[in-house]
Amino acid sequence: MVTLSVHRDPALRGRILAIVAALLVLWPTLVVTEFKPWILLDEQSLRATGRFLADFLVPAHSAEFLDMLLRETWNTVAIATAGLTLALLGAIPATLIINEQLSISALGTGRMRPAARAVRQAVRWLLVLLRSVPELVWALLFVRIIGLGPTAGVLAIALTYCGMLGKVYAEILESSDAHASDTLLANGSGRLSALLYGALPEAASELMSYTVYRWECAIRGSVVMGFVGAGGLGQRMDESMKMLAGSEVAAMLLVFVALVALADQFSKVLRRRLG
């Protein structure tokens, strides 16, 4: 006769406690946010949702609409590209300043001069400030200051992404092998030369991949900022959604998917070439 022994899971009590703790934390947040998903099942909401989603089956394709869609898509890409370019103009010098591997004063001793450390810390805090404010908030501020239009979106992307790119670029370079850049600095090379010929070649693929990813994020961000009057395709989508024109919204969403897919393919090609 075979006796089967049932072994109790030793981690069962811990899992149950973790689930209970998660529920205790989650419940107050749901109460504070007034999360009521059953509103979606309201009869009026269901009718409006049904009409809106029914239009998605046939995206808008009239000549006039497609002409507007092409024009606004180009504006959206232009906003993202111009904003990212301005961000790079600020992020690259900031990376050169805060990257500790390129510190000439730390050669040999590994200790930077107080003045150099103070400058680095000040630039780091500036980058923290820039990326702490979402681009949507910057866009709202610039819309109030300079009015509606793409300029607000370009400046908003430039400020937020300057903080993001500067931080991540410095971390990528600092995580790479420092032998080449240290050798160049020790032999009298300048910081810029050590960056271009020492640190950059090894990290070029990762830097380019992250830059293209940020360009993809900038495109999505420019669409969102259009809802607050920063121009581009988002502003047109806001108008279509207010009119519950599901066919127009569907066409715009297809364009978003195509833009992200193209950015992804572009990133793969660049990584392959740099690799």
C-alpha positions in Angstrom: 0.0 0.0 0.0 1.4 3.3 -1.1 1.0 6.3 1.2 1.0 9.7 -0.5 2.3 12.5 1.6 1.0 16.0 0.9 3.7 18.6 1.4 2.6 22.1 2.3 4.1 24.9 0.3 6.5 26.6 2.7 6.1 29.9 0.9 2.3 29.8 1.0 1.9 32.0 4.0 4.3 34.6 2.6 2.4 34.8 -0.7 -0.9 35.2 1.1 0.5 37.9 3.3 1.9 39.7 0.2 -1.4 39.5 -1.6 -3.3 40.9 1.5 -0.7 43.7 1.9 -1.0 44.6 -1.8 -4.8 44.7 -1.5 -4.6 46.9 1.6 -2.3 49.3 -0.3 -4.4 49.2 -3.5 -7.8 49.7 -1.9 -7.2 53.3 -0.6 -5.8 54.4 -3.9 -8.9 53.1 -5.7 -11.1 55.0 -3.2 -9.1 58.2 -3.6 -9.2 58.1 -7.4 -12.9 57.2 -7.4 -12.3 54.3 -9.7 -15.7 53.1 -10.9 -15.3 50.8 -13.9 -19.0 49.9 -13.8 -19.8 53.3 -15.3 -18.7 51.8 -18.6 -21.7 49.4 -18.5 -24.2 52.3 -18.2 -26.7 52.2 -21.0 -25.9 55.6 -22.3 -22.2 55.0 -22.2 -22.6 51.7 -24.0 -24.6 53.4 -26.8 -22.1 56.2 -27.3 -19.2 53.7 -27.2 -20.9 51.4 -29.7 -21.4 54.3 -32.2 -17.9 55.5 -31.8 -16.3 52.0 -32.2 -18.5 51.1 -35.1 -16.8 53.9 -37.1 -13.4 52.2 -36.5 -14.3 49.5 -38.9 -13.9 51.9 -41.9 -11.1 54.5 -41.3 -11.7 57.8 -43.0 -10.2 57.9 -46.5 -11.6 60.9 -48.4 -9.1 62.9 -50.4 -9.5 66.0 -48.3 -9.0 64.1 -45.1 -6.0 62.2 -46.3 -4.4 65.5 -47.5 -4.9 66.9 -44.0 -3.6 63.7 -42.4 -0.4 63.8 -44.4 0.2 67.4 -43.7 -0.4 67.1 -39.9 1.7 63.8 -39.8 4.6 65.7 -41.3 4.1 68.5 -38.7 4.1 66.0 -35.9 7.3 64.4 -37.1 8.9 67.8 -37.6 7.9 68.9 -34.1 9.5 65.7 -32.6 12.6 65.9 -34.7 13.2 69.6 -34.1 12.6 69.2 -30.4 15.0 66.2 -30.1 17.7 68.1 -32.1 17.5 71.0 -29.7 17.6 68.6 -26.8 20.8 67.0 -28.2 22.4 70.5 -28.4 22.0 70.7 -24.7 22.4 67.1 -23.7 25.8 66.5 -25.4 27.7 69.3 -23.6 26.0 68.3 -20.4 27.1 64.7 -20.9 30.7 65.9 -21.5 30.5 67.9 -18.2 29.0 65.3 -15.8 30.8 62.2 -17.1 33.3 61.4 -14.4 35.3 59.1 -16.6 36.4 62.2 -18.6 37.6 64.1 -15.5 41.1 65.3 -16.1 41.4 66.5 -12.5 40.7 62.9 -11.2 43.5 61.3 -13.3 45.9 59.3 -11.1 44.3 60.2 -7.8 40.6 59.4 -8.6 39.6 62.5 -6.7 38.2 65.6 -8.6 38.9 69.1 -7.6 36.1 70.8 -5.6 35.4 73.3 -8.3 35.0 70.5 -10.9 32.8 68.5 -8.6 30.6 71.6 -7.9 30.1 72.3 -11.6 29.2 68.6 -12.3 26.7 68.6 -9.4 25.1 71.8 -10.6 24.7 70.4 -14.1 23.3 67.2 -12.7 20.7 69.1 -10.8 19.8 71.1 -13.8 19.2 67.9 -15.8 17.1 66.6 -12.9 14.9 69.7 -13.0 14.4 69.5 -16.8 13.3 65.9 -16.8 11.2 66.1 -13.7 8.7 68.4 -15.4 6.8 66.3 -18.1 6.8 67.7 -21.6 3.0 68.1 -21.4 3.4 70.6 -18.5 6.1 72.5 -20.4 3.8 72.6 -23.4 1.0 74.1 -21.2 3.4 76.7 -19.9 4.7 77.7 -23.4 1.1 77.7 -24.9 0.3 80.3 -22.2 3.4 82.3 -22.9 3.8 82.2 -26.7 0.4 81.0 -27.8 -0.9 78.0 -29.7 1.2 76.3 -32.3 4.1 73.9 -32.8 6.7 76.2 -31.2 5.4 75.3 -27.8 5.7 71.6 -28.6 9.2 71.9 -29.9 10.4 73.8 -26.8 8.6 71.4 -24.4 10.3 68.3 -26.0 13.7 70.1 -26.1 13.7 70.8 -22.3 12.4 67.5 -21.0 14.4 65.4 -23.4 17.6 67.3 -22.7 17.4 66.2 -19.1 16.6 62.6 -20.1 19.3 62.3 -22.8 22.0 63.9 -20.7 21.5 61.6 -17.8 21.2 58.4 -19.8 24.1 59.3 -22.2 26.4 59.8 -19.2 25.3 56.5 -17.6 25.9 54.6 -20.8 29.4 56.1 -21.3 30.3 55.5 -17.6 29.3 51.9 -17.8 31.6 51.3 -20.9 35.3 50.4 -20.7 37.2 53.4 -19.6 40.7 52.2 -20.6 40.8 53.9 -24.0 39.6 57.3 -22.7 41.9 57.1 -19.7 44.8 56.4 -21.9 44.0 59.4 -24.1 43.5 61.7 -21.2 46.8 60.5 -19.5 48.7 61.3 -22.7 47.4 64.9 -22.9 44.3 64.5 -24.9 41.4 66.9 -24.4 38.0 65.8 -22.9 36.2 66.1 -26.3 38.9 64.0 -28.1 38.7 61.4 -25.3 35.0 61.2 -25.8 35.0 61.0 -29.6 37.9 58.5 -29.9 37.9 56.7 -26.6 34.5 56.3 -25.0 32.2 56.9 -28.0 33.2 54.0 -30.4 32.3 51.3 -27.8 29.0 52.8 -26.8 27.9 54.2 -30.2 25.4 51.4 -30.9 23.7 51.7 -27.5 23.7 55.5 -27.7 22.1 55.5 -31.1 19.5 53.0 -30.1 18.4 55.1 -27.1 18.4 58.2 -29.2 16.1 56.7 -31.8 13.9 55.3 -29.0 13.6 58.8 -27.6 12.7 60.2 -31.1 9.9 57.6 -31.1 8.8 58.8 -27.7 9.0 62.4 -28.9 6.6 61.6 -31.7 4.1 60.1 -29.3 4.7 63.1 -26.9 4.1 65.6 -29.7 0.7 63.9 -30.4 -0.3 64.2 -26.7 0.8 67.8 -26.6 -1.4 68.5 -29.5 -4.4 68.1 -27.2 -3.3 71.2 -25.3 -2.8 73.3 -28.4 0.8 72.5 -29.3 -0.1 71.7 -32.9 0.4 68.5 -34.9 -1.7 65.5 -35.4 -2.8 65.4 -31.7 -4.7 68.7 -32.1 -6.7 67.2 -35.1 -7.3 64.0 -33.1 -8.7 66.1 -30.2 -11.2 67.7 -32.6 -12.2 64.4 -34.1 -12.7 62.8 -30.7 -14.8 65.7 -29.5 -17.1 65.1 -32.5 -17.0 61.3 -31.9 -15.7 60.8 -35.5 -14.4 57.3 -34.9 -13.4 56.8 -38.6 -11.0 59.8 -38.4 -9.5 58.7 -35.1 -9.0 55.2 -36.5 -7.1 56.6 -39.5 -4.9 58.7 -37.2 -4.2 55.7 -34.9 -3.0 53.7 -37.9 -0.6 56.5 -38.8 0.8 56.4 -35.2 1.4 52.7 -35.4 3.1 53.1 -38.8 5.4 55.9 -37.4 6.4 53.8 -34.4 7.0 50.7 -36.6 9.2 52.8 -39.0 11.2 54.2 -36.0 11.8 50.7 -34.7 13.0 49.5 -38.1 15.2 52.5 -38.4 16.8 51.7 -35.0 17.5 48.1 -36.1 19.2 49.2 -39.3 21.4 51.7 -37.4 22.3 49.2 -34.7 23.3 46.7 -37.4 25.5 49.2 -39.2 27.2 50.4 -36.0 27.6 46.9 -34.8 
